[in-house]
Amino acid sequence: MAVALVWVAAGSQELCCSERFQHYNHGGYVVSRIAGAKVMTKLVSQAKFKNNRVRLSVKAALDVSSTNLASESVNGTTRFPDLAGLVTDGSGRPMLSSEKKVYDVVLKQAALVKKGEKSRLLDVKPDLVPAGTLQILNEAYERCREVCAEYAKTFYLGTLLMTPERQRAIWAIYVWCRRTDELVDGPNASHITPKALDRWEQRLQDLFNGNPYDMLDAALADTVARYPVDIQPFKDMIDGMRMDLTKSRYKNFDELYLYCYYVAGTVGLMSVPIMGIAPESQATTESVYNSALALGIANQLTNILRDVGEDARRGRIYLPQDELAQSGLSDEDIFSGKVTNKWRSFMKDQIRRARMFFDDAEKGVIELDKASRWPVWASLILYRQILDAIEANDYDNFTKRAYVGKVKKFMTLPVAYTRSLVRPPPNTKLAPML
């Protein structure tokens, strides 16, 4: 199941974008080959701690035989740096137990903002940073921008309204999420083992400690040094990849909720510190993060409902087993792919739940910084329309793929933009969207 890149995907389709990337240590250097261009870098990073704030210092020297970082075309498919080095070896209330677990992460992330680290900057004196460091970071951020522009077009347009610093940070998070997702959904997925995911998590920890492995890692290392982003949502996303290696059934919504958080809700928690909360907002920090989480859950539930047939053909069923049984349905009904009245009734309940999460998400979108609302509104509206498309297909998500056409997508952009300009008074019911 592909990661739903929630606040950073805005309804874009998941496409293969795994460019060949190789690196190895050689005399203290990291030698990288990106799209045929040999890039030799030496990254010496130091993590300093003062007043509980990580200060990242990166010194770099470049010996570049070719600086052409254009994407590589393999069999007609554009690819970006994958993880060749890792492939060698993997509903009701009261609050659900998984919700309690996730809420602890929400509180931890929100606490970082409350400590006043909302706009943390690199504490490195300009005269101590070689020009090569700035060059490698600029190149890394530019590559992140290219990937975002190619694979999340709608969202990318929205990011252009943000400040340059926020743009770069969001692009860096987007690329890390795609790289993580491709561990289990990309061209090398069949070779990925739990041990490989363990190494990816250690690489993440090193990145947060100021020791990036490659240029794209350096972009994210710079981002997490500048903003109060906690490592836990990143680690939780990797846990979601672990689940995809070992789990193909979910006995109840409690289990499914946790999975949706891992692969999608985490992105909201990563991104809110970058998006920023409106200065005039009276909402609590926790409530804004809860809304970001809700949008992630809603988007992933929508993905699951849209992809029932596709997942079934891979032997996977991302639907609560107990609710299927209560509706008189079984795995055999899913694999047979027949749209019956029982199936329609079951789907109506699932869609109703997803829409409830979208309603919760709306409450937080209006509290974001004005320059960050447009891409989030676009994501919310577009994903909601996928649910409408499932209904329009008479709940046949076995043989028909529900999607939002290009014309409707373009019609959505001005609607989302208009919404982004306005902060309605509290408790105001927003008008229906398209």
HUTA-V946332 format. One record per helix or strand of 3 or more residues. SS is the DSSP state (h for helix, s for strand). FROM is the first residue (numbers start at 1). TO is the last residue. Records with the same first field share a line. If there is no record, write none. Layout:
SS = FROM-TO + FROM-TO
//
This chain:
s = 21-26 + 29-34 + 37-50 + 53-64 + 72-74 + 77-79
h = 84-86 + 97-114 + 126-128 + 131-151 + 153-159 + 164-185 + 189-191 + 194-208 + 215-226 + 232-246 + 253-275 + 285-306 + 308-312 + 321-326 + 331-336 + 341-365 + 370-392 + 406-421
//
